[in-house]
Amino acid sequence: MTDYGLLFRELAVPRLVGTANHQSVREILKRELAARGFAIDEHRFTGRPARALLGTPRVVEGINLIAERSDGPTAGRPSVWLVAHYDSKGQPISMAVRLVGFFTLLAGLLGIFISTVPAVALLLVGLSIVLLNRVNNNSPGAVDNATALVAVFMTLDQLSPTTTVGVILPDAEEFGLVGARSLATDHTDLFADSALINLDGLDDTGRVTAFLHRPGPVGLAVAAALNAWRWRWLPVVVDGIALAPVARECVTILKGNWRTMRIVHRPEDTASRVRLDGAAIVAAGLARVLRQA
């Protein structure tokens, strides 16, 4: 039986793309997938990080992991893909502060059109926050996104080996969905007739949120099973945004609250503050739906 706590601690280490920890975590994930009977394809890619991120290389190289059952009656193209990015990043400011900066900047830009003095102040405050959006490698990325990686394995362990489910573990999500965009371009055939369930940040606290990029029966069933808030738009950047256009249906599942956003991408996002209750809740709900799919 898998010791999920031990696996979580192995994964929840700073793992910026291209670092030694990043490579080590990839090998751990391959080990866990192989132990569950999956054949693993490494999809190598290069791409440009998002322009809004400071301190990134001009070009990033990464490896997406694509895992399918290697033999038996379910060998071949899955009808459902479980997706969770495996890289992490640190930043001087948390996601919560970045959201405040984004909306402050937006308010300032809108205010400029009506020539208000407060608008200039808002614009300057927003710009000062956005300019701190610099990437580093000082966050263990426990909630974002080691919890989701563990939830993938928790889900698989509750399913029969005959369930037609595959696993996609994208890389370089934290550089602006670079790996997912490459998958959507290079492997469109993988997703055309499939449902994608993307997991991204599953804290112990807060309610489950279903970000319905492209609604469909599987995603709606997952949202119902998890009693999730349902949204068609959220101010977050997740791999589902890049993968939805090439999939039959796509949903991203998140769990957390404002306190969660205050620690994401920060050194405080450690394994010691997470019990994996959120990951277990989501995995149990996914398994219930997938057993009936």
C-alpha positions as CSV (number, residue, x, y, z in Angstrom):
1,M,0.0,0.0,0.0
2,T,1.3,3.4,-0.9
3,D,2.4,5.7,1.9
4,Y,0.9,8.9,0.5
5,G,2.5,11.1,3.2
6,L,6.0,9.8,2.3
7,L,5.3,10.3,-1.4
8,F,4.0,13.8,-0.8
9,R,7.2,14.7,1.1
10,E,9.3,13.4,-1.8
11,L,7.4,15.6,-4.2
12,A,7.0,18.7,-2.2
13,V,10.5,20.1,-2.8
14,P,11.5,23.3,-4.7
15,R,11.5,22.0,-8.4
16,L,11.8,24.9,-10.8
17,V,12.1,23.6,-14.4
18,G,15.6,22.5,-15.2
19,T,16.8,22.1,-11.6
20,A,18.1,18.8,-10.0
21,N,15.0,18.5,-7.8
22,H,12.8,19.0,-10.9
23,Q,14.5,16.0,-12.6
24,S,14.3,13.9,-9.4
25,V,10.6,14.5,-9.0
26,R,10.0,13.5,-12.6
27,E,11.8,10.2,-12.0
28,I,9.7,9.6,-8.8
29,L,6.5,10.2,-10.9
30,K,7.6,7.8,-13.5
31,R,8.4,5.2,-10.8
32,E,4.9,5.6,-9.4
33,L,3.2,5.4,-12.8
34,A,5.1,2.3,-13.8
35,A,4.3,0.6,-10.6
36,R,0.6,1.0,-11.5
37,G,1.0,-0.6,-14.9
38,F,1.4,2.5,-17.1
39,A,3.7,2.9,-20.1
40,I,5.2,6.4,-20.0
41,D,6.0,8.6,-23.0
42,E,8.3,11.6,-22.5
43,H,7.2,14.5,-24.6
44,R,10.1,16.9,-24.9
45,F,9.4,20.5,-25.8
46,T,10.8,24.0,-25.9
47,G,8.9,27.2,-25.6
48,R,8.9,30.8,-24.5
49,P,7.8,31.7,-20.9
50,A,5.0,34.1,-20.4
51,R,6.1,37.7,-20.9
52,A,4.5,38.8,-17.7
53,L,7.0,36.8,-15.7
54,L,10.3,38.4,-14.8
55,G,13.6,36.5,-14.2
56,T,12.8,33.6,-16.6
57,P,15.1,32.4,-19.5
58,R,14.2,33.4,-23.0
59,V,13.4,29.8,-23.9
60,V,12.5,26.9,-21.5
61,E,13.0,23.2,-22.2
62,G,10.8,20.7,-20.4
63,I,9.3,17.2,-20.5
64,N,5.6,16.3,-20.3
65,L,4.8,12.8,-19.1
66,I,2.0,11.0,-21.0
67,A,1.0,7.7,-19.3
68,E,-1.3,5.0,-20.7
69,R,-2.1,1.4,-19.7
70,S,0.6,-0.7,-21.3
71,D,-1.4,-3.9,-21.7
72,G,-4.7,-5.6,-21.1
73,P,-8.2,-4.7,-22.2
74,T,-7.8,-1.0,-21.5
75,A,-4.5,-0.6,-23.5
76,G,-4.8,2.2,-25.9
77,R,-6.4,5.7,-26.0
78,P,-8.1,6.6,-22.7
79,S,-11.5,8.2,-22.6
80,V,-10.5,10.3,-19.5
81,W,-7.2,11.9,-18.7
82,L,-6.2,12.9,-15.2
83,V,-3.9,16.0,-15.5
84,A,-1.6,17.7,-12.9
85,H,1.5,19.8,-13.5
86,Y,4.6,18.7,-11.7
87,D,6.9,21.8,-11.7
88,S,6.9,24.5,-9.0
89,K,8.1,28.1,-8.7
90,G,8.7,30.7,-6.0
91,Q,7.9,34.4,-6.2
92,P,8.6,37.3,-3.9
93,I,4.8,37.9,-3.6
94,S,2.0,35.4,-3.1
95,M,-0.9,34.8,-5.5
96,A,-3.1,36.8,-3.2
97,V,-0.9,39.9,-3.5
98,R,-0.6,39.4,-7.3
99,L,-4.4,39.3,-7.6
100,V,-4.6,42.5,-5.6
101,G,-2.0,44.0,-7.9
102,F,-3.8,42.9,-11.1
103,F,-7.1,44.3,-10.1
104,T,-5.5,47.5,-8.8
105,L,-3.7,48.0,-12.1
106,L,-6.9,47.3,-14.0
107,A,-8.8,49.8,-11.9
108,G,-6.1,52.4,-12.5
109,L,-6.2,51.8,-16.2
110,L,-9.9,52.1,-16.3
111,G,-9.8,55.2,-14.2
112,I,-7.3,56.9,-16.5
113,F,-10.1,57.2,-19.1
114,I,-12.2,59.3,-16.8
115,S,-9.2,61.4,-15.7
116,T,-9.4,60.8,-11.9
117,V,-6.5,61.6,-9.6
118,P,-7.0,58.4,-7.6
119,A,-6.6,56.4,-10.8
120,V,-3.0,57.5,-11.2
121,A,-2.3,56.3,-7.6
122,L,-4.0,53.0,-8.3
123,L,-2.0,52.6,-11.5
124,L,1.3,53.2,-9.7
125,V,0.4,50.8,-6.9
126,G,-0.6,48.1,-9.3
127,L,2.5,48.5,-11.4
128,S,4.8,48.3,-8.3
129,I,3.2,45.0,-7.3
130,V,3.3,43.6,-10.9
131,L,7.0,44.5,-11.2
132,L,7.7,42.1,-8.3
133,N,6.4,39.2,-10.3
134,R,9.9,37.6,-10.5
135,V,10.5,33.9,-10.6
136,N,12.7,32.0,-8.1
137,N,13.1,28.5,-6.7
138,N,12.4,29.0,-3.0
139,S,8.9,27.4,-2.8
140,P,8.4,23.7,-2.1
141,G,5.1,23.8,-4.0
142,A,3.2,21.5,-1.6
143,V,-0.3,22.7,-2.3
144,D,0.8,23.9,-5.8
145,N,1.0,21.3,-7.1
146,A,2.3,18.2,-5.1
147,T,-1.2,17.8,-3.5
148,A,-2.7,17.3,-7.0
149,L,0.0,14.8,-8.0
150,V,-0.7,12.7,-4.9
151,A,-4.5,13.0,-5.6
152,V,-3.9,11.5,-9.1
153,F,-2.3,8.4,-7.5
154,M,-5.0,8.2,-4.8
155,T,-7.6,8.2,-7.5
156,L,-5.8,5.5,-9.6
157,D,-5.5,3.3,-6.5
158,Q,-9.3,3.4,-6.1
159,L,-10.0,2.3,-9.7
160,S,-9.9,-1.0,-11.4
161,P,-7.0,-1.6,-13.8
162,T,-9.6,-2.0,-16.5
163,T,-10.8,1.7,-16.1
164,T,-9.9,3.6,-19.3
165,V,-8.1,6.4,-17.6
166,G,-4.7,7.9,-18.6
167,V,-2.4,10.4,-16.9
168,I,-0.9,13.6,-18.3
169,L,1.7,15.4,-16.1
170,P,2.5,18.7,-17.8
171,D,5.8,20.5,-17.3
172,A,6.6,24.3,-17.2
173,E,3.0,25.2,-16.1
174,E,4.6,27.8,-13.8
175,F,6.3,29.5,-16.8
176,G,3.0,30.2,-18.5
177,L,1.4,26.9,-19.5
178,V,4.4,26.2,-21.8
179,G,4.1,22.4,-21.5
180,A,0.3,22.3,-21.9
181,R,0.5,24.5,-24.9
182,S,3.0,22.3,-26.5
183,L,0.8,19.2,-25.8
184,A,-2.1,20.9,-27.4
185,T,0.0,21.6,-30.5
186,D,1.9,18.4,-30.8
187,H,-0.6,15.8,-29.5
188,T,-4.0,17.1,-30.5
189,D,-4.9,13.5,-31.3
190,L,-4.7,12.5,-27.7
191,F,-7.6,14.7,-26.5
192,A,-10.1,15.0,-29.3
193,D,-12.5,12.3,-27.9
194,S,-11.5,12.6,-24.3
195,A,-12.5,14.3,-21.1
196,L,-9.7,16.1,-19.2
197,I,-9.8,16.5,-15.4
198,N,-7.0,18.9,-14.5
199,L,-6.1,19.2,-10.8
200,D,-4.3,22.3,-9.5
201,G,-3.9,23.0,-5.8
202,L,-5.9,21.0,-3.3
203,D,-5.6,22.5,0.1
204,D,-7.2,20.9,3.2
205,T,-9.2,24.1,3.8
206,G,-11.8,25.8,1.6
207,R,-14.5,24.6,-0.7
208,V,-13.8,22.7,-4.0
209,T,-14.0,24.8,-7.1
210,A,-14.7,23.5,-10.6
211,F,-13.4,25.7,-13.3
212,L,-15.5,24.5,-16.3
213,H,-13.4,25.4,-19.3
214,R,-15.4,23.2,-21.7
215,P,-18.4,21.7,-19.8
216,G,-19.4,18.1,-20.4
217,P,-20.9,15.1,-18.6
218,V,-17.8,13.9,-16.9
219,G,-16.8,17.4,-15.6
220,L,-20.3,18.2,-14.5
221,A,-20.5,14.8,-12.7
222,V,-17.2,15.5,-10.9
223,A,-18.4,19.0,-9.9
224,A,-21.6,17.5,-8.5
225,A,-19.8,14.6,-6.7
226,L,-17.5,17.2,-5.0
227,N,-20.3,19.7,-4.3
228,A,-18.0,22.2,-6.0
229,W,-18.5,25.9,-6.8
230,R,-18.9,26.0,-10.6
231,W,-17.3,28.8,-12.6
232,R,-16.7,29.5,-16.3
233,W,-14.1,32.1,-15.6
234,L,-11.6,32.7,-12.8
235,P,-8.6,35.0,-12.5
236,V,-6.1,32.1,-12.4
237,V,-3.8,30.6,-15.0
238,V,-4.1,26.8,-15.2
239,D,-3.3,24.1,-17.8
240,G,-6.9,23.5,-18.5
241,I,-7.0,26.9,-20.3
242,A,-4.5,25.6,-22.9
243,L,-5.9,22.1,-23.2
244,A,-9.6,22.8,-23.4
245,P,-9.7,23.9,-27.0
246,V,-8.4,20.4,-28.2
247,A,-10.5,18.3,-25.8
248,R,-14.1,17.1,-25.9
249,E,-14.5,18.5,-22.4
250,C,-12.2,20.0,-19.8
251,V,-12.5,21.0,-16.1
252,T,-10.0,22.2,-13.6
253,I,-10.5,21.2,-9.9
254,L,-9.1,23.4,-7.2
255,K,-9.6,23.5,-3.4
256,G,-8.6,26.3,-1.1
257,N,-9.5,29.8,0.1
258,W,-7.9,33.2,0.5
259,R,-5.4,31.8,3.1
260,T,-4.3,29.3,0.5
261,M,-3.6,32.0,-2.0
262,R,-1.5,33.8,0.5
263,I,1.0,30.9,0.7
264,V,1.1,29.7,-3.0
265,H,4.5,30.3,-4.6
266,R,5.9,31.3,-1.2
267,P,8.4,29.4,1.0
268,E,5.5,28.8,3.4
269,D,3.9,26.3,0.9
270,T,5.4,23.3,2.7
271,A,4.3,19.7,3.2
272,S,4.2,20.3,7.0
273,R,1.1,22.5,6.8
274,V,-0.9,20.0,4.7
275,R,-2.6,16.8,5.9
276,L,-3.7,15.7,2.4
277,D,-7.4,15.8,3.5
278,G,-8.3,17.9,0.5
279,A,-6.4,15.6,-1.9
280,A,-8.2,12.6,-0.4
281,I,-11.6,14.2,-0.7
282,V,-11.1,15.1,-4.3
283,A,-9.6,11.6,-5.2
284,A,-12.6,9.8,-3.6
285,G,-15.1,12.0,-5.6
286,L,-13.2,11.4,-8.8
287,A,-13.0,7.7,-8.3
288,R,-16.8,7.5,-7.7
289,V,-17.4,9.3,-11.0
290,L,-14.8,7.4,-13.0
291,R,-16.1,4.0,-11.8
292,Q,-19.4,4.8,-13.4
293,A,-18.1,6.6,-16.5
